[in-house]
Amino acid sequence: MEDKQESHPRKGWAEQFKKMHEADDDKLLIPDFFEDEEFLTDPEAWTWPGISDEIKDDLKTKTQNDF
C-alpha cells in the first residue's frame, strides 16, 4: 500500500507575503498601465481622435453589449 502525501504547492505563501509586506518589499515591479480604469466600463469616457461619429456609435454599441 502506497502512502500518498497531499501536494500543497502554495503552502506557506500567505506567511511569506505578510513578511514581505511588513518589510515594505511588496511593491509592484511593473507599474499599473492605466491610472484611471473607468474607460473599461464607461464608453462615454473614451476619446476617439480621428474616428467618425458613425464608427464611434457602432463601437460603443458593440462594447456595451459585451458588459
C-alpha positions as CSV (number, residue, x, y, z in Angstrom):
1,M,0.0,0.0,0.0
2,E,1.3,3.4,-1.0
3,D,1.4,6.4,1.3
4,K,0.2,9.3,-0.7
5,Q,1.1,12.8,0.5
6,E,-1.1,15.7,-0.4
7,S,0.5,18.3,-2.5
8,H,0.4,21.8,-1.3
9,P,2.3,23.9,-3.8
10,R,1.4,27.2,-2.2
11,K,1.9,26.2,1.4
12,G,3.4,29.0,3.4
13,W,2.8,31.7,0.8
14,A,0.4,33.7,3.0
15,E,3.1,34.0,5.7
16,Q,5.8,34.9,3.3
17,F,3.6,37.6,1.6
18,K,2.9,39.0,5.1
19,K,6.6,39.2,5.8
20,M,7.2,40.9,2.5
21,H,4.6,43.5,3.3
22,E,5.9,44.1,6.8
23,A,9.4,44.6,5.3
24,D,7.9,47.0,2.7
25,D,9.1,44.6,0.0
26,D,5.8,44.1,-1.8
27,K,5.9,47.0,-4.3
28,L,4.8,46.5,-7.9
29,L,7.6,45.6,-10.2
30,I,5.7,46.8,-13.2
31,P,3.6,50.0,-12.7
32,D,-0.1,50.0,-13.4
33,F,-0.6,50.8,-17.1
34,F,-3.8,52.8,-16.6
35,E,-4.1,55.3,-13.7
36,D,-7.9,55.6,-14.4
37,E,-9.6,52.4,-15.5
38,E,-13.0,54.0,-15.8
39,F,-12.6,53.7,-19.6
40,L,-13.0,49.9,-19.3
41,T,-16.7,50.2,-18.2
42,D,-17.8,53.6,-19.4
43,P,-17.6,54.1,-23.2
44,E,-18.7,57.7,-22.8
45,A,-15.3,58.4,-21.1
46,W,-13.4,57.2,-24.1
47,T,-11.7,59.5,-26.6
48,W,-12.0,58.9,-30.3
49,P,-9.4,61.0,-32.2
50,G,-9.9,60.8,-35.9
51,I,-12.9,58.4,-35.9
52,S,-16.2,59.3,-37.5
53,D,-19.4,59.5,-35.3
54,E,-20.9,56.5,-37.1
55,I,-17.9,54.3,-36.2
56,K,-17.9,55.6,-32.6
57,D,-21.6,54.7,-32.2
58,D,-21.1,51.3,-33.7
59,L,-18.1,50.6,-31.4
60,K,-20.0,51.9,-28.3
61,T,-23.0,49.7,-29.1
62,K,-20.8,46.6,-29.5
63,T,-18.9,47.3,-26.4
64,Q,-22.0,48.0,-24.2
65,N,-23.4,44.7,-25.3
66,D,-20.3,42.9,-24.1
67,F,-20.7,44.1,-20.5
